[in-house]
């Protein structure tokens, strides 16, 4: 792997993002995702900016950018700049592999632009709590250095493809950073570009990820822990969701991905594992409304 060559190839697509918010200037990173000028970053970089965003590209020129859409649940956002613009980065189609080399690229602290740190994919499928209800599922853990200002920058693999979007660190330790996985990034960006926002369905239940025995196999499964009082179908606490609309549900992330906007207002069949047998139940899908954000202090 020629790191110098990879960095040189990816560098033109990198951008430092400065967004004017009521609390001052928010600084982060981003990258060009296509030839139309769409730049992917973190929602928390542009949140509250009302679209007042400026991009400073690694090639030296600056561009104003318009906010296209955000998804606070996955901490992703898309802004758009007018051309001419440099080449874009490509999302990787296959998932990350534990131990593979990766590069975190961005502008830590907003001052050290075009910074590159190297590490490995040190963990897979991490669940990261958020202040917006649902956790971030299948996050990529890396020991590549991620600092404030790196937020929204790409995590790059050895072929120069985007593994994910750098988003946060665990402040209790060093060298434990996380990126939104490419699978999630691709889905969210497509939703934003097509609809301008991201809407999700909900079954009217709370779900936890637990290790349970399902048909003789121990695995992480989505277990219903609470049912809304107004739910009229036969979903019960303790039920394990194994399929939705005929599609298998391997874990909680699968359930979240399957509950798309087109299901809202429709009736879908939910297949459950209950008391060592399979049960089917028709459920009216409602729109998922995140709870109010509550600061920990």
BANUTOR-955230 format. One record per residue: x, y, z of N, C-alpha, C in turn; residue in three letters. Coordinates in steps of 0.1 Angstrom, whole numbers, padded with zeros to 4 digits, always signed. Example, Ala and Ser with C-alpha at 12.3 -4.5 7.8 and 13.67 -1.06 7.14 Angstrom:
+0132-0057+0078+0123-0045+0078+0132-0033+0078ALA+0128-0022+0071+0137-0011+0071+0129+0000+0079SER
# end
This chain:
+0008-0012+0000+0000+0000+0000+0009+0012+0000UNK+0007+0021-0010+0014+0034-0010+0006+0045-0004UNK+0009+0048+0008+0001+0057+0016+0002+0071+0009UNK+0014+0075+0005+0015+0088-0002+0006+0089-0014UNK+0006+0079-0022-0002+0079-0034-0017+0080-0031UNK-0022+0072-0020-0036+0073-0016-0040+0087-0012UNK-0031+0092-0003-0034+0106+0002-0035+0116-0009UNK-0025+0115-0018-0025+0125-0030-0038+0123-0038UNK-0042+0111-0039-0054+0109-0048-0067+0114-0041UNK-0068+0112-0027-0080+0116-0020-0080+0131-0016UNK-0068+0137-0015-0067+0150-0009-0076+0161-0016UNK-0077+0161-0029-0085+0172-0036-0100+0172-0032UNK-0105+0160-0028-0119+0159-0024-0122+0164-0010UNK-0111+0166-0002-0113+0170+0012-0117+0184+0013UNK-0125+0188+0023-0128+0202+0026-0129+0204+0041UNK-0125+0216+0045-0127+0221+0058-0140+0229+0058UNK-0149+0226+0067-0162+0233+0067-0163+0242+0079UNK-0167+0254+0076-0170+0264+0087-0184+0269+0085UNK-0192+0267+0096-0206+0270+0096-0209+0280+0107UNK-0216+0291+0104-0220+0301+0113-0232+0297+0121UNK-0231+0295+0134-0242+0291+0142-0245+0302+0153UNK-0256+0301+0160-0258+0311+0171-0248+0311+0182UNK-0241+0300+0183-0230+0299+0193-0216+0302+0188UNK-0215+0307+0175-0202+0310+0170-0200+0302+0157UNK-0187+0301+0153-0183+0293+0141-0180+0279+0145UNK-0187+0270+0139-0185+0255+0140-0176+0251+0129UNK-0166+0243+0132-0156+0239+0123-0156+0224+0122UNK-0155+0218+0110-0154+0204+0109-0148+0200+0095UNK-0150+0188+0091-0144+0183+0078-0156+0177+0070UNK-0152+0175+0057-0162+0168+0048-0154+0164+0036UNK-0162+0157+0027-0156+0153+0014-0166+0153+0003UNK-0162+0155-0009-0170+0155-0021-0175+0141-0023UNK-0188+0139-0024-0193+0125-0026-0197+0122-0041UNK-0198+0133-0049-0202+0130-0063-0198+0143-0071UNK-0200+0142-0084-0196+0152-0094-0206+0164-0093UNK-0217+0163-0086-0227+0173-0085-0224+0183-0074UNK-0213+0181-0067-0209+0191-0057-0215+0188-0043UNK-0220+0176-0041-0226+0172-0028-0214+0168-0019UNK-0214+0174-0007-0204+0172+0003-0210+0165+0015UNK-0204+0154+0020-0209+0147+0032-0201+0152+0044UNK-0208+0154+0055-0202+0158+0067-0210+0153+0079UNK-0207+0157+0091-0216+0154+0103-0226+0165+0105UNK-0238+0160+0109-0248+0170+0113-0244+0180+0123UNK-0236+0175+0133-0233+0184+0144-0223+0195+0140UNK-0217+0194+0128-0209+0204+0122-0217+0216+0117UNK-0228+0213+0111-0236+0223+0105-0249+0226+0112UNK-0252+0219+0123-0264+0221+0130-0266+0235+0135UNK-0278+0241+0132-0280+0255+0137-0275+0266+0128UNK-0269+0262+0116-0262+0272+0108-0272+0279+0098UNK-0284+0274+0097-0294+0279+0087-0288+0280+0073UNK-0279+0271+0070-0273+0270+0057-0262+0280+0054UNK-0257+0287+0064-0246+0296+0063-0233+0289+0064UNK-0228+0282+0053-0217+0273+0053-0207+0277+0043UNK-0194+0276+0046-0183+0278+0037-0174+0266+0037UNK-0170+0262+0025-0161+0251+0023-0147+0256+0018UNK-0137+0251+0024-0123+0254+0020-0117+0241+0016UNK-0115+0240+0003-0110+0228-0003-0094+0227-0001UNK-0090+0215-0001-0075+0212+0000-0067+0218-0011UNK-0074+0220-0023-0067+0226-0034-0066+0241-0033UNK-0072+0247-0023-0069+0261-0020-0080+0271-0023UNK-0091+0266-0029-0102+0276-0032-0113+0273-0022UNK-0121+0284-0020-0132+0284-0011-0145+0285-0019UNK-0156+0279-0013-0169+0279-0020-0180+0281-0009UNK-0190+0289-0011-0202+0289-0002-0209+0276-0005UNK-0216+0271+0004-0224+0258+0002-0238+0260+0008UNK-0247+0253+0002-0261+0253+0006-0264+0240+0013UNK-0272+0241+0024-0275+0229+0031-0286+0221+0023UNK-0283+0209+0020-0293+0200+0013-0302+0193+0022UNK-0296+0187+0033-0305+0180+0043-0296+0174+0053UNK-0302+0170+0064-0295+0164+0076-0302+0152+0081UNK-0295+0144+0088-0301+0133+0095-0295+0132+0109UNK-0301+0139+0119-0295+0139+0132-0293+0125+0139UNK-0302+0116+0135-0301+0102+0141-0287+0096+0138UNK-0282+0098+0126-0269+0092+0123-0258+0102+0122UNK-0262+0115+0126-0252+0126+0127-0246+0128+0113UNK-0254+0128+0103-0249+0130+0089-0256+0142+0083UNK-0249+0149+0074-0255+0160+0066-0249+0160+0053UNK-0256+0167+0044-0251+0169+0030-0253+0184+0027UNK-0242+0190+0022-0242+0204+0017-0237+0204+0003UNK-0241+0214-0005-0238+0214-0019-0231+0227-0023UNK-0220+0225-0030-0212+0236-0035-0213+0237-0050UNK-0212+0248-0056-0212+0250-0071-0198+0248-0076UNK-0197+0243-0088-0184+0240-0095-0178+0252-0100UNK-0166+0250-0107-0159+0237-0109-0153+0232-0096UNK-0154+0219-0094-0149+0213-0082-0140+0201-0086UNK-0131+0197-0076-0122+0186-0078-0130+0172-0078UNK-0122+0162-0080-0129+0148-0081-0134+0144-0067UNK-0144+0135-0068-0150+0130-0056-0144+0117-0051UNK-0148+0113-0038-0144+0100-0033-0155+0090-0035UNK-0152+0078-0035-0161+0067-0038-0163+0059-0025UNK-0176+0056-0022-0179+0047-0010-0175+0033-0014UNK-0170+0026-0004-0167+0012-0006-0180+0003-0005UNK-0181-0007-0014-0193-0015-0014-0194-0025-0004UNK-0182-0031+0000-0182-0042+0010-0178-0037+0023UNK-0182-0044+0034-0180-0039+0048-0166-0040+0052UNK-0162-0032+0063-0148-0032+0068-0145-0046+0073UNK-0132-0048+0074-0126-0061+0080-0118-0058+0092UNK-0120-0065+0103-0112-0062+0115-0097-0064+0112UNK-0090-0053+0116-0075-0053+0114-0070-0047+0102UNK-0079-0043+0092-0074-0037+0080-0069-0023+0083UNK-0059-0018+0075-0054-0005+0077-0063+0006+0071UNK-0064+0017+0078-0073+0028+0074-0066+0041+0077UNK-0071+0052+0071-0066+0065+0072-0078+0074+0076UNK-0076+0082+0086-0086+0093+0090-0081+0106+0084UNK-0089+0112+0076-0085+0125+0070-0094+0136+0073UNK-0089+0148+0075-0097+0159+0079-0089+0171+0084UNK-0096+0179+0092-0090+0192+0097-0091+0193+0112UNK-0083+0185+0120-0085+0186+0134-0083+0200+0140UNK-0092+0203+0149-0092+0216+0156-0095+0228+0146UNK-0097+0224+0134-0100+0235+0124-0088+0242+0119UNK-0077+0239+0125-0064+0246+0121-0055+0238+0113UNK-0054+0225+0117-0045+0216+0110-0051+0209+0098UNK-0053+0217+0088-0061+0212+0076-0053+0201+0069UNK-0060+0193+0062-0054+0182+0054-0046+0173+0062UNK-0050+0170+0074-0042+0161+0083-0046+0147+0080UNK-0037+0138+0082-0039+0124+0079-0033+0116+0091UNK-0041+0107+0096-0036+0098+0107-0039+0083+0102UNK-0030+0074+0106-0031+0060+0102-0034+0051+0114UNK-0042+0041+0111-0045+0031+0121-0051+0019+0115UNK-0058+0012+0123-0065+0000+0118-0080+0000+0122UNK-0088-0008+0115-0101-0010+0120-0100-0019+0132UNK-0102-0013+0144-0099-0020+0156-0112-0026+0163UNK-0124-0024+0157-0136-0030+0162-0147-0028+0151UNK-0156-0038+0152-0167-0038+0142-0181-0038+0149UNK-0190-0033+0142-0204-0033+0147-0206-0028+0161UNK-0200-0017+0164-0202-0011+0177-0215-0003+0178UNK-0221-0003+0189-0233+0004+0191-0230+0017+0200UNK-0233+0028+0194-0229+0041+0201-0241+0048+0205UNK-0243+0050+0218-0255+0058+0223-0255+0072+0218UNK-0267+0077+0215-0269+0091+0211-0279+0097+0220UNK-0280+0111+0218-0290+0118+0226-0304+0119+0219UNK-0305+0111+0208-0317+0113+0199-0325+0100+0198UNK-0325+0092+0208-0333+0080+0209-0326+0068+0204UNK-0326+0065+0191-0320+0053+0186-0305+0054+0186UNK-0297+0044+0190-0283+0045+0190-0278+0043+0175UNK-0265+0047+0173-0259+0045+0160-0254+0031+0160UNK-0259+0023+0150-0256+0009+0150-0245+0006+0140UNK-0237-0005+0142-0227-0010+0133-0216+0001+0131UNK-0213+0009+0141-0202+0019+0139-0189+0012+0138UNK-0180+0018+0130-0166+0013+0129-0157+0019+0140UNK-0150+0011+0147-0140+0015+0157-0127+0016+0150UNK-0119+0026+0153-0105+0027+0148-0096+0034+0158UNK-0083+0030+0157-0074+0037+0165-0066+0048+0158UNK-0070+0051+0145-0065+0063+0138-0069+0075+0146UNK-0060+0085+0148-0063+0096+0156-0075+0104+0150UNK-0085+0107+0158-0097+0115+0155-0098+0126+0166UNK-0098+0138+0162-0099+0149+0171-0110+0159+0167UNK-0114+0168+0176-0124+0178+0172-0120+0185+0159UNK-0128+0186+0150-0125+0192+0137-0124+0181+0126UNK-0120+0169+0131-0120+0157+0121-0135+0153+0118UNK-0144+0157+0126-0158+0153+0124-0163+0156+0110UNK-0168+0145+0104-0173+0146+0090-0163+0142+0080UNK-0151+0141+0083-0140+0137+0074-0141+0122+0071UNK-0135+0117+0060-0136+0103+0056-0126+0094+0063UNK-0130+0082+0066-0121+0071+0070-0119+0063+0057UNK-0106+0063+0053-0103+0057+0040-0096+0044+0041UNK-0099+0035+0032-0092+0022+0032-0079+0022+0023UNK-0073+0011+0022-0060+0010+0015-0061+0011+0000UNK-0073+0012-0005-0076+0014-0019-0080+0028-0022UNK-0081+0036-0012-0086+0050-0014-0101+0051-0014UNK-0108+0041-0009-0123+0041-0009-0127+0045+0005UNK-0139+0051+0006-0145+0056+0019-0151+0044+0027UNK-0145+0041+0039-0151+0031+0048-0162+0037+0056UNK-0161+0050+0059-0171+0056+0068-0168+0071+0070UNK-0176+0077+0079-0175+0091+0082-0171+0093+0096UNK-0159+0098+0099-0155+0100+0113-0164+0109+0121UNK-0168+0105+0133-0179+0112+0139-0176+0115+0154UNK-0169+0106+0162-0168+0108+0176-0157+0099+0182UNK-0153+0102+0194-0144+0094+0201-0150+0090+0215UNK-0144+0080+0221-0147+0077+0235-0137+0084+0244UNK-0142+0095+0251-0133+0103+0258-0127+0097+0271UNK-0132+0085+0274-0127+0078+0286-0113+0071+0283UNK-0109+0071+0271-0096+0064+0267-0090+0071+0255UNK-0078+0067+0251-0072+0072+0239-0073+0062+0228UNK-0072+0067+0216-0072+0059+0204-0084+0050+0202UNK-0096+0055+0207-0109+0048+0204-0118+0058+0198UNK-0118+0058+0185-0126+0066+0177-0137+0058+0169UNK-0147+0065+0164-0158+0058+0157-0161+0066+0144UNK-0165+0058+0134-0170+0063+0122-0184+0057+0118UNK-0192+0065+0113-0205+0060+0107-0202+0051+0096UNK-0207+0039+0096-0203+0029+0085-0208+0034+0071UNK-0200+0030+0061-0204+0033+0048-0217+0029+0043UNK-0222+0017+0048-0235+0012+0045-0246+0023+0049UNK-0244+0028+0061-0254+0038+0066-0252+0051+0059UNK-0240+0055+0056-0237+0068+0049-0244+0068+0035UNK-0242+0057+0028-0248+0056+0015-0263+0057+0015UNK-0269+0050+0024-0284+0050+0025-0289+0064+0029UNK-0283+0070+0039-0287+0083+0043-0285+0094+0032UNK-0274+0094+0026-0271+0103+0015-0281+0102+0004UNK-0284+0090+0000-0294+0087-0011-0308+0093-0007UNK-0312+0091+0006-0325+0096+0011-0325+0111+0010UNK-0314+0117+0015-0314+0132+0015-0314+0138+0001UNK-0306+0132-0008-0306+0137-0022-0319+0135-0029UNK-0326+0125-0026-0339+0122-0033-0351+0129-0026UNK-0351+0129-0013-0363+0135-0006-0360+0148+0002UNK-0347+0151+0004-0344+0163+0012-0343+0160+0027UNK-0348+0149+0031-0347+0145+0045-0347+0130+0047UNK-0347+0125+0059-0348+0111+0062-0359+0108+0071UNK-0369+0100+0067-0380+0096+0075-0379+0081+0077UNK-0383+0077+0089-0383+0062+0093-0396+0058+0098UNK-0398+0045+0097-0410+0039+0102-0407+0033+0117UNK-0418+0031+0124-0417+0025+0137-0429+0015+0139UNK-0426+0006+0148-0437-0004+0151-0444-0001+0164UNK-0440+0010+0171-0447+0013+0183-0442+0005+0195UNK-0430+0001+0194-0424-0007+0205-0410-0002+0207UNK-0404-0005+0219-0390-0002+0222-0383-0016+0221UNK-0371-0015+0215-0364-0027+0212-0350-0026+0218UNK-0345-0037+0224-0331-0038+0229-0324-0050+0222UNK-0311-0048+0221-0303-0059+0215-0298-0068+0226UNK-0301-0081+0225-0298-0090+0235-0293-0103+0229UNK-0285-0111+0236-0282-0124+0232-0292-0134+0236UNK-0299-0141+0227-0309-0150+0230-0308-0163+0221UNK-0314-0174+0226-0314-0186+0219-0326-0186+0209UNK-0323-0186+0196-0334-0186+0186-0332-0198+0178UNK-0341-0208+0178-0340-0220+0170-0326-0227+0172UNK-0322-0227+0184-0310-0235+0187-0297-0227+0185UNK-0298-0214+0182-0286-0206+0180-0286-0194+0189UNK-0274-0192+0196-0273-0180+0204-0268-0168+0195UNK-0275-0157+0195-0271-0146+0187-0277-0133+0192UNK-0271-0122+0188-0277-0109+0192-0290-0107+0183UNK-0301-0104+0190-0314-0103+0184-0321-0091+0190UNK-0330-0085+0182-0339-0074+0187-0350-0079+0195UNK-0351-0076+0208-0361-0081+0217-0370-0069+0221UNK-0383-0071+0220-0392-0060+0224-0392-0059+0239UNK-0390-0047+0244-0389-0044+0259-0402-0037+0264UNK-0408-0029+0254-0419-0021+0258-0429-0019+0246UNK-0442-0019+0249-0452-0018+0238-0460-0005+0241UNK-0462+0003+0231-0470+0015+0232-0484+0011+0237UNK-0490+0020+0245-0503+0017+0251-0514+0017+0240UNK-0512+0024+0229-0522+0025+0219-0521+0015+0208UNK-0511+0005+0210-0509-0005+0200-0520-0016+0200UNK-0526-0019+0189-0537-0028+0189-0534-0042+0185UNK-0521-0044+0180-0517-0057+0175-0512-0065+0187UNK-0509-0078+0184-0504-0087+0195-0489-0088+0196UNK-0483-0076+0198-0468-0076+0201-0467-0075+0216UNK-0457-0083+0221-0456-0084+0236-0441-0082+0240UNK-0439-0076+0252-0425-0076+0257-0420-0090+0258UNK-0407-0091+0254-0401-0105+0253-0401-0111+0240UNK-0410-0106+0231-0410-0111+0217-0396-0108+0210UNK-0391-0117+0202-0379-0115+0194-0384-0113+0180UNK-0380-0102+0174-0383-0100+0160-0373-0107+0151UNK-0378-0116+0142-0370-0124+0134-0372-0121+0119UNK-0383-0114+0115-0385-0110+0101-0395-0099+0101UNK-0394-0091+0090-0403-0080+0088-0406-0080+0073UNK-0419-0080+0070-0424-0080+0056-0417-0091+0048UNK-0414-0103+0054-0408-0114+0047-0393-0113+0046UNK-0387-0103+0052-0373-0102+0051-0366-0104+0064UNK-0356-0112+0065-0350-0116+0078-0344-0104+0086UNK-0346-0104+0099-0340-0094+0107-0330-0101+0116UNK-0317-0098+0113-0306-0105+0120-0303-0098+0134UNK-0305-0085+0134-0302-0077+0146-0310-0064+0145UNK-0308-0056+0155-0316-0043+0156-0313-0034+0145UNK-0300-0034+0140-0297-0025+0128-0305-0029+0116UNK-0307-0042+0114-0315-0047+0103-0329-0041+0104UNK-0335-0042+0116-0349-0037+0118-0350-0022+0115UNK-0340-0014+0119-0340+0000+0116-0339+0003+0101UNK-0330-0005+0094-0329-0003+0080-0341-0006+0072UNK-0348-0017+0077-0360-0021+0069-0372-0012+0071UNK-0373-0005+0083-0384+0004+0085-0383+0017+0078UNK-0384+0017+0065-0382+0029+0057-0394+0037+0055UNK-0393+0049+0049-0404+0058+0048-0416+0053+0040UNK-0413+0044+0031-0424+0039+0022-0433+0029+0030UNK-0429+0025+0042-0437+0016+0050-0447+0024+0059UNK-0444+0037+0061-0453+0045+0070-0467+0045+0065UNK-0476+0041+0074-0490+0041+0071-0495+0028+0065UNK-0486+0018+0063-0490+0006+0057-0490-0005+0068UNK-0496-0016+0065-0496-0028+0074-0486-0038+0070UNK-0477-0042+0079-0467-0052+0075-0467-0064+0084UNK-0463-0075+0079-0462-0087+0088-0449-0088+0095UNK-0450-0089+0108-0439-0091+0117-0438-0105+0121UNK-0427-0112+0119-0425-0125+0124-0417-0125+0137UNK-0422-0133+0147-0417-0132+0160-0412-0146+0165UNK-0403-0147+0174-0399-0159+0181-0404-0157+0195UNK-0414-0165+0199-0421-0164+0212-0423-0178+0218UNK-0417-0180+0229-0418-0192+0236-0415-0204+0228UNK-0404-0204+0221-0398-0215+0213-0407-0218+0200UNK-0414-0208+0196-0422-0210+0183-0423-0197+0175UNK-0425-0198+0163-0427-0187+0154-0442-0182+0154UNK-0443-0169+0155-0457-0163+0155-0457-0151+0146UNK-0467-0149+0138-0469-0138+0129-0479-0128+0133UNK-0477-0116+0131-0486-0105+0135-0485-0094+0125UNK-0497-0088+0121-0498-0077+0112-0498-0064+0121UNK-0489-0055+0117-0487-0043+0125-0488-0031+0115UNK-0495-0020+0120-0496-0008+0113-0483+0001+0116UNK-0476+0004+0105-0463+0011+0107-0466+0026+0109UNK-0461+0032+0119-0462+0047+0121-0449+0053+0118UNK-0449+0067+0118-0436+0074+0116-0428+0075+0129UNK-0415+0072+0128-0407+0073+0140-0404+0088+0143UNK-0407+0092+0155-0405+0105+0160-0395+0105+0171UNK-0383+0110+0169-0372+0109+0180-0377+0117+0192UNK-0373+0112+0204-0376+0120+0216-0368+0133+0216UNK-0372+0142+0224-0365+0155+0225-0351+0152+0230UNK-0341+0160+0225-0327+0159+0229-0326+0164+0244UNK-0320+0156+0252-0318+0159+0266-0303+0159+0269UNK-0298+0171+0273-0284+0172+0277-0282+0164+0290UNK-0270+0157+0291-0268+0148+0302-0267+0156+0315UNK-0263+0169+0315-0262+0177+0327-0275+0184+0331UNK
# end
